[in-house]
Amino acid sequence: MIKYFDCNKYNYNNISEQFKNYVKKHHCPEIFVDLSTMNVIDAMKFILLSSAYHYSKYPLGKFRCHVASEDIKNYIKMFTTANLELV
């Protein structure tokens, strides 16, 4: 079952910490995050940090992110992220 992490419910200043807490409390090997309202820099930072954290807990899991910009997809391609899927 895919879990949904709603970024709009949290303060962007500490969203990475909020995500870590969410993953600690919930069983979520597959998670979907909507980052379409986030700017490019914040979204990329969140994606890379959260993907790594999620992978450390669920190496066979999937971390799916909806992003607003093709630029984000192009920048993220430069990094190796086994569990990440950008939509």
FIDRENTI-209791 format. One line per field, with one value per residue (C-alpha): x, y, z. Coordinates in Angstrom, 1 decimal. Example, Ala and Ser with C-alpha at 12.3 -4.5 7.8 and 13.67 -1.06 7.14 Angstrom:
REM FIDRENTI-209791
east: (12.3, 13.7)
north: (-4.5, -1.1)
up: (7.8, 7.1)
//
This chain:
REM FIDRENTI-209791
east: (0.0, 1.4, 1.5, 1.1, 3.2, 1.5, 4.2, 1.7, 0.8, 4.4, 6.7, 9.3, 12.0, 12.1, 10.2, 13.1, 12.8, 9.1, 9.5, 12.0, 9.5, 6.8, 8.9, 9.8, 6.2, 4.6, 5.4, 5.9, 8.1, 6.3, 5.6, 4.4, 5.3, 3.8, 6.4, 4.7, 4.4, 8.0, 10.7, 13.5, 16.2, 14.1, 12.6, 16.0, 17.3, 14.3, 14.3, 18.0, 18.0, 14.6, 15.4, 18.6, 16.8, 14.0, 16.5, 18.3, 15.1, 13.6, 16.3, 13.8, 11.2, 10.0, 10.1, 7.9, 7.8, 5.6, 7.6, 6.5, 9.5, 11.4, 14.5, 14.3, 14.1, 17.1, 19.2, 18.3, 19.3, 22.9, 22.6, 22.3, 19.0, 18.0, 14.6, 13.5, 10.9, 10.0, 6.6)
north: (0.0, 3.4, 6.0, 9.7, 12.4, 15.8, 18.5, 21.3, 20.4, 21.1, 24.1, 23.9, 25.0, 21.6, 19.4, 16.9, 16.3, 16.0, 13.4, 11.4, 11.4, 10.2, 7.4, 6.4, 6.2, 4.6, 1.5, 2.9, 1.0, 2.8, 6.5, 9.3, 12.9, 15.9, 18.6, 20.5, 23.7, 23.7, 25.8, 24.0, 24.3, 23.2, 20.4, 19.0, 19.2, 17.5, 14.8, 13.9, 13.8, 12.1, 9.5, 8.6, 8.4, 6.3, 4.0, 3.4, 2.1, 0.4, -0.6, -2.4, 0.4, 3.1, 6.9, 8.6, 12.4, 14.6, 17.7, 20.8, 21.3, 19.3, 21.1, 19.2, 15.9, 16.8, 17.9, 14.8, 12.4, 13.3, 11.5, 7.8, 7.2, 3.5, 4.0, 7.3, 7.8, 11.3, 11.8)
up: (0.0, -1.0, 1.7, 0.9, 2.6, 2.2, 2.1, 2.2, 5.8, 7.0, 7.3, 4.5, 6.9, 8.6, 6.1, 6.0, 9.7, 9.4, 6.7, 8.8, 11.7, 9.3, 8.0, 11.6, 12.7, 9.6, 7.7, 4.2, 1.8, -1.0, -0.5, -2.7, -2.1, -4.0, -4.3, -7.0, -4.9, -3.8, -5.5, -7.5, -4.8, -1.9, -3.9, -5.0, -1.4, 0.0, -2.7, -2.3, 1.5, 1.9, -0.8, 0.9, 4.3, 2.9, 1.1, 4.4, 6.0, 2.9, 0.4, -1.8, -1.4, -3.8, -3.2, -5.7, -6.1, -8.1, -9.2, -11.0, -13.2, -15.8, -14.6, -11.3, -13.1, -15.2, -12.2, -10.2, -13.0, -12.2, -8.9, -8.3, -6.5, -6.7, -5.0, -6.6, -9.2, -10.4, -11.9)
//
